Amino acid sequence: MMLNLDAAIQTQSMLEAAPLLKILNRPPRIDLLPFSPFIGVHMSAQAEKRSAEKSARARGRVLLVMDEAQPGLVSVLQAKGIEVVGVSTGTAAIVSLQRSRPHLVVADPLATGLSVNELAKMLEQFDNGVPLVLAGSIPATHEKRMAALCEGAFDYFELPSEQDLLVKRCEQLISLRQKIDRLRADADLDSLTGLANRRRFRVALVREVERWRRYNVPCALLLLDIDHLKYINDKFGHPAGDLVIRQVAQILSEVSRDNDTAARLGGEEFALLLAGIDVGKAASAAERLREVIGKRSVEGVGNVTVSIGVAGCPASGTAERTLYAASDEALYVAKNGGRNKVAIAPPLQAKLPNVES
């Protein structure tokens, strides 16, 4: 997901400390931030929703851009486990593409309002590249297929005589696109925790700061350090240290909304990027997060604590670098003040205590 700067921002209610609920032997659900409008929806329900969307996406999705319905082609594709997400005219292709996010587009070059060259260029830039295959009633001569390749399509097939070849090519291209998606997803995730890695975090940070520039929507950045992780590794061993890291990551994942970004930046350092939240609410959330992490015991280690630095855009910085630097300096203050603390970056032009200029 991925960068929809025009997405509507949900109305945020005032932050309220949520009680810690003990349900059976599972850890409590944590509400650090408002989950409006469904306050009572548990994180497990959100996880199930994401799982269902991921399962649907795994089937393979094809968008047909044709003037007439193709029931025979649709039936064969569905029999192969491929979802046909729509049959659209050329003029409506852009809207259908944005809504359905297909793995593959199959288009008739004679469809009304369709420019194959323009469509191919658009698909190349959309969602990291979506392959295009052409199919229609014109005979699939050598010249026609060469023209299709020159215009940016992967192939051309004559319908209905080459329908079986078209379906086979669809299967191949969808499989290739799904492999690329998986590799790209793996490249954006931290292997130990499953959280976003530094690369994905930077993309999200740029997105949220840009959202403020365009729509005046605030955001906040929490930088966290696990206190004394080196001592934990030395005393209990690195496997125990990994358990501590995973538990902190799990808590961050539990408290994150769909539009937040929880990331492990490396070692014992984490980030939680809060969308649509000003620095005051973020500070309250950070304090509750610190308390929750400190109360949840790690098997074989005991309780651990974190230090947190909080900064907001535009209060503490109006660019990616300045926002990160402000949060990082606040984290330094929290650690220098004895750890297991939350420090808030001062407004622009002000100066943090205990930090030399």
BELKALIN-V862723 format. One record per residue. N is the residue number from 0. RES is the residue in one letter. OMEGA is omega in radians with two decimals (* if undefined). NEAR is the number of other C-alpha atoms within 10 Angstrom. Layout:
<<N:RES:OMEGA:NEAR> <N:RES:OMEGA:NEAR>>
This chain:
<<0:M:*:6> <1:M:-3.07:8> <2:L:3.14:13> <3:N:-3.10:9> <4:L:-3.12:14> <5:D:-3.11:9> <6:A:-3.14:8> <7:A:3.12:7> <8:I:-3.13:12> <9:Q:3.11:10> <10:T:-3.09:10> <11:Q:3.05:13> <12:S:-3.13:11> <13:M:3.12:7> <14:L:3.07:17> <15:E:3.11:14> <16:A:-3.12:14> <17:A:3.09:13> <18:P:3.07:10> <19:L:-3.08:12> <20:L:3.08:11> <21:K:-3.13:10> <22:I:-3.03:9> <23:L:3.14:7> <24:N:-3.11:6> <25:R:3.09:8> <26:P:-3.08:12> <27:P:2.99:16> <28:R:-3.02:18> <29:I:3.07:21> <30:D:3.08:24> <31:L:-3.05:23> <32:L:3.12:24> <33:P:3.09:17> <34:F:-3.10:21> <35:S:0.11:12> <36:P:-3.05:11> <37:F:-3.05:8> <38:I:-3.03:10> <39:G:-3.10:9> <40:V:-3.10:11> <41:H:3.12:14> <42:M:3.14:18> <43:S:3.11:11> <44:A:3.09:10> <45:Q:3.12:13> <46:A:3.10:13> <47:E:3.11:11> <48:K:3.13:12> <49:R:3.13:13> <50:S:3.13:12> <51:A:3.11:12> <52:E:3.13:11> <53:K:3.13:11> <54:S:3.12:11> <55:A:3.14:13> <56:R:-3.10:16> <57:A:-3.12:16> <58:R:-3.01:16> <59:G:-3.03:25> <60:R:-3.14:24> <61:V:3.01:23> <62:L:3.10:23> <63:L:3.08:30> <64:V:-3.04:28> <65:M:3.14:23> <66:D:-3.08:16> <67:E:3.09:12> <68:A:-3.13:14> <69:Q:-3.06:13> <70:P:3.14:9> <71:G:3.13:10> <72:L:3.14:18> <73:V:-3.12:19> <74:S:-3.13:13> <75:V:3.13:14> <76:L:3.13:22> <77:Q:3.10:14> <78:A:3.11:10> <79:K:3.14:13> <80:G:-3.14:13> <81:I:-3.14:22> <82:E:3.04:20> <83:V:-2.99:20> <84:V:3.09:18> <85:G:3.00:20> <86:V:-2.98:21> <87:S:2.99:21> <88:T:-3.13:21> <89:G:-3.10:23> <90:T:-3.12:14> <91:A:-3.04:14> <92:A:-3.08:22> <93:I:3.14:14> <94:V:3.14:10> <95:S:3.14:20> <96:L:-3.11:23> <97:Q:-3.11:11> <98:R:-2.96:11> <99:S:-3.13:14> <100:R:-3.09:17> <101:P:3.00:23> <102:H:-3.00:25> <103:L:3.03:24> <104:V:3.04:25> <105:V:-3.02:22> <106:A:3.00:27> <107:D:-3.10:25> <108:P:3.13:22> <109:L:3.14:18> <110:A:-3.10:18> <111:T:3.08:14> <112:G:-3.08:13> <113:L:2.94:19> <114:S:-3.07:14> <115:V:-3.10:21> <116:N:3.13:15> <117:E:3.12:12> <118:L:3.13:19> <119:A:3.12:21> <120:K:3.13:16> <121:M:-3.14:14> <122:L:3.12:21> <123:E:-3.10:15> <124:Q:-3.05:10> <125:F:3.01:13> <126:D:3.12:17> <127:N:3.05:12> <128:G:3.09:15> <129:V:-3.12:21> <130:P:-3.13:21> <131:L:3.03:26> <132:V:3.13:24> <133:L:3.11:23> <134:A:-3.13:25> <135:G:-3.06:20> <136:S:3.13:13> <137:I:3.13:14> <138:P:-3.10:16> <139:A:3.10:18> <140:T:3.10:12> <141:H:-3.12:10> <142:E:-3.12:10> <143:K:3.14:16> <144:R:3.08:19> <145:M:3.12:15> <146:A:3.13:14> <147:A:3.12:22> <148:L:-3.12:16> <149:C:-3.13:12> <150:E:3.07:16> <151:G:3.09:19> <152:A:3.14:24> <153:F:3.14:17> <154:D:3.02:21> <155:Y:3.13:28> <156:F:3.09:26> <157:E:3.11:20> <158:L:0.13:19> <159:P:-2.97:14> <160:S:-3.10:12> <161:E:-3.10:15> <162:Q:-3.14:17> <163:D:3.09:15> <164:L:3.11:13> <165:L:-3.13:23> <166:V:3.12:17> <167:K:3.12:12> <168:R:3.07:16> <169:C:3.13:24> <170:E:-3.12:18> <171:Q:-3.07:11> <172:L:3.09:19> <173:I:3.11:23> <174:S:3.12:16> <175:L:-3.13:13> <176:R:3.13:19> <177:Q:3.08:16> <178:K:3.11:12> <179:I:3.11:13> <180:D:-3.14:15> <181:R:3.12:11> <182:L:3.13:11> <183:R:3.11:12> <184:A:3.12:12> <185:D:-3.14:14> <186:A:-3.11:14> <187:D:-3.05:18> <188:L:3.04:19> <189:D:-3.00:18> <190:S:-3.09:12> <191:L:-2.98:12> <192:T:-3.06:19> <193:G:3.06:17> <194:L:3.02:24> <195:A:3.07:24> <196:N:-3.06:22> <197:R:-3.13:18> <198:R:-3.13:14> <199:R:3.09:20> <200:F:-3.13:22> <201:R:3.10:16> <202:V:-3.14:11> <203:A:3.14:22> <204:L:3.07:23> <205:V:-3.12:14> <206:R:-3.07:18> <207:E:3.09:26> <208:V:3.08:25> <209:E:3.09:17> <210:R:3.09:21> <211:W:-3.13:19> <212:R:-3.05:15> <213:R:-2.99:11> <214:Y:-3.14:12> <215:N:3.10:13> <216:V:-3.08:18> <217:P:2.99:21> <218:C:-3.14:25> <219:A:-3.11:31> <220:L:3.03:30> <221:L:3.00:29> <222:L:-3.06:28> <223:L:2.99:27> <224:D:3.01:23> <225:I:-3.09:22> <226:D:3.00:18> <227:H:3.13:13> <228:L:3.11:21> <229:K:3.10:15> <230:Y:3.11:11> <231:I:3.11:18> <232:N:-3.11:16> <233:D:-3.07:11> <234:K:-3.02:12> <235:F:-3.11:13> <236:G:-3.10:13> <237:H:3.05:14> <238:P:3.09:11> <239:A:3.08:19> <240:G:3.09:21> <241:D:3.08:18> <242:L:3.11:17> <243:V:-3.14:25> <244:I:-3.12:21> <245:R:-3.11:17> <246:Q:3.08:18> <247:V:3.11:28> <248:A:3.13:20> <249:Q:3.12:15> <250:I:3.11:19> <251:L:3.10:22> <252:S:-3.13:20> <253:E:-3.05:19> <254:V:-3.05:20> <255:S:2.98:20> <256:R:-3.11:19> <257:D:-3.10:12> <258:N:3.02:14> <259:D:3.08:18> <260:T:3.04:21> <261:A:-3.03:28> <262:A:2.93:28> <263:R:-3.06:28> <264:L:3.13:20> <265:G:3.12:11> <266:G:-3.13:12> <267:E:-3.04:19> <268:E:3.13:17> <269:F:3.06:24> <270:A:3.01:27> <271:L:-3.12:23> <272:L:-3.05:24> <273:L:-3.12:26> <274:A:3.05:25> <275:G:-3.09:21> <276:I:3.11:20> <277:D:-2.99:19> <278:V:3.13:25> <279:G:3.10:16> <280:K:3.12:17> <281:A:3.12:27> <282:A:3.09:24> <283:S:3.12:17> <284:A:-3.13:22> <285:A:-3.13:26> <286:E:3.11:19> <287:R:3.09:20> <288:L:3.11:21> <289:R:-3.14:19> <290:E:-3.12:15> <291:V:3.14:17> <292:I:-3.11:19> <293:G:-3.10:17> <294:K:-3.09:12> <295:R:-3.06:17> <296:S:3.06:13> <297:V:-3.09:19> <298:E:3.11:11> <299:G:-3.12:10> <300:V:-3.06:16> <301:G:-3.11:11> <302:N:3.09:13> <303:V:-3.13:20> <304:T:3.10:21> <305:V:2.97:25> <306:S:-3.03:28> <307:I:3.01:33> <308:G:-3.05:28> <309:V:3.04:33> <310:A:-3.12:34> <311:G:3.04:31> <312:C:0.30:27> <313:P:-3.00:21> <314:A:-3.02:18> <315:S:-3.12:25> <316:G:-3.10:23> <317:T:3.05:17> <318:A:-3.08:18> <319:E:-3.07:16> <320:R:-3.10:12> <321:T:3.09:15> <322:L:3.13:24> <323:Y:-3.13:25> <324:A:3.13:16> <325:A:3.11:25> <326:S:-3.14:28> <327:D:3.10:21> <328:E:3.09:23> <329:A:3.08:28> <330:L:3.10:27> <331:Y:3.11:21> <332:V:3.13:24> <333:A:3.14:23> <334:K:-3.12:22> <335:N:3.14:13> <336:G:3.07:15> <337:G:3.13:10> <338:R:-3.07:20> <339:N:-3.11:19> <340:K:3.00:20> <341:V:3.07:26> <342:A:-3.08:25> <343:I:3.10:25> <344:A:-3.14:27> <345:P:3.06:21> <346:P:3.11:17> <347:L:-3.14:13> <348:Q:3.08:8> <349:A:-3.04:9> <350:K:3.09:12> <351:L:3.03:18> <352:P:3.07:12> <353:N:3.08:12> <354:V:-3.13:11> <355:E:3.12:6> <356:S:*:5>>
